[in-house]
Amino acid sequence: MKLHTLGAIGKKSKIRVGRGGKRGTTSGRGTKGQKSRSGHVIRPAERDLILKIPKKRGFRNKPKSEKAFPVNLEMIQRAFLGRSASGSVQVTKEALYAAKVLSRRHRGSIKILAKGEIKFPIEVKGIRVSPGAVQKIEKSGGKVLA
């Protein structure tokens, strides 16, 4: 008796199927498909749900509000140039719609940015304004109201 001939007492070895032999080519596994392959593991549905959840971006880090639509000072300069003769010009959301700076389809928030110059005083109401744009508006004699 040699050591390599010893086996565990009371343990049966698994029947190895799917390797040809007396039972034919498929050995009782059927033809094709996942269940006929070696090493097949049917994945639980929970795993597919977990994989659909994004790892980093989006799920927890979605922005709480939409991005503001940017309106530059040069756009306001072009749109309200004719009305500036009568003193200060009121710039509100409705005035921007009327001047066709914004289309009526746009319903989100607006932010005035500092790109360009403004050469007449304007009064901004109910619109967010960047700090650089506030400086340029006040320099031209206008003001920003909350």
ABEGO torsion letter per residue (X at the ends): XBAAABBBBGBBBBBBBGAEEAAEAAGGAEBEEAAABBGBBBBBAAAAAAAABBAABGAAABBABBBBBBBBAAAAAAAAAAAAAAEBBBBBAAAAAAAGABBAABABBBBBBABEBBABBBBBBGBBBBAAAAAAAAAAGBBBBX
